[in-house]
Amino acid sequence: MPKTIYSDKYKRVLELLRQARKDAGLTQIDVAGALGKSQSYVAKCESGERRIDVVELYEFANLYQKSIGFFLDE
């Protein structure tokens, strides 16, 4: 069984990232356009294929009108 490199907490961040996008009524294409990125960038961030840093999380949070704390279950 392959071992994941992501903690359960980081997996939760990814779940909340997807939830926030859906709650905002946005598609991955909408988000990509707003951030000036490709749709594959958004998909990889949401799936965990690409690990996001705090600056990227801030950009997503700002777009979704959420606080950083929302993604950290605070």
C-alpha positions as CSV (number, residue, x, y, z in Angstrom):
1,M,0.0,0.0,0.0
2,P,1.6,3.3,-1.0
3,K,2.1,5.8,1.8
4,T,0.7,9.3,1.2
5,I,3.0,12.2,1.7
6,Y,0.2,14.4,3.0
7,S,-1.1,14.5,6.5
8,D,-4.7,14.1,7.4
9,K,-4.8,17.9,8.2
10,Y,-3.5,18.7,4.7
11,K,-6.1,16.4,3.1
12,R,-8.7,18.4,5.1
13,V,-7.3,21.6,3.6
14,L,-7.8,20.2,0.1
15,E,-11.4,19.2,0.9
16,L,-12.2,22.6,2.2
17,L,-10.5,24.2,-0.9
18,R,-12.9,22.2,-3.1
19,Q,-15.8,23.0,-0.9
20,A,-15.1,26.8,-0.9
21,R,-14.9,26.8,-4.7
22,K,-18.2,25.1,-5.0
23,D,-19.8,27.3,-2.3
24,A,-18.7,30.3,-4.3
25,G,-20.4,28.8,-7.3
26,L,-17.2,28.7,-9.4
27,T,-15.8,26.1,-11.7
28,Q,-12.1,25.3,-11.9
29,I,-12.1,27.2,-15.2
30,D,-13.5,30.3,-13.4
31,V,-10.9,30.1,-10.7
32,A,-8.1,29.6,-13.2
33,G,-9.1,32.7,-15.1
34,A,-9.4,34.8,-12.0
35,L,-6.0,33.7,-10.8
36,G,-4.3,33.9,-14.2
37,K,-3.5,30.2,-14.1
38,S,-4.5,27.1,-16.1
39,Q,-7.4,24.9,-15.2
40,S,-5.0,22.1,-14.7
41,Y,-3.2,24.2,-12.0
42,V,-6.5,24.4,-10.0
43,A,-7.2,20.7,-10.5
44,K,-3.8,19.7,-9.3
45,C,-4.0,22.0,-6.3
46,E,-7.4,20.5,-5.3
47,S,-6.3,16.9,-5.9
48,G,-3.1,17.2,-4.0
49,E,-1.0,16.5,-7.0
50,R,0.5,20.0,-6.5
51,R,1.2,21.1,-3.0
52,I,0.0,24.7,-2.4
53,D,2.0,27.2,-0.3
54,V,0.6,29.8,2.1
55,V,0.7,32.6,-0.6
56,E,-1.4,30.4,-3.0
57,L,-3.8,29.5,-0.2
58,Y,-4.2,33.2,0.5
59,E,-5.0,33.8,-3.2
60,F,-7.7,31.1,-3.1
61,A,-9.1,32.3,0.2
62,N,-9.3,35.9,-1.1
63,L,-11.1,34.7,-4.3
64,Y,-13.5,32.6,-2.3
65,Q,-14.0,35.4,0.3
66,K,-12.9,33.1,3.1
67,S,-10.3,33.6,5.8
68,I,-7.2,31.5,5.9
69,G,-8.6,30.1,9.2
70,F,-11.5,28.6,7.3
71,F,-9.1,26.2,5.5
72,L,-7.5,25.3,8.9
73,D,-10.8,24.5,10.5
74,E,-10.5,27.4,12.9
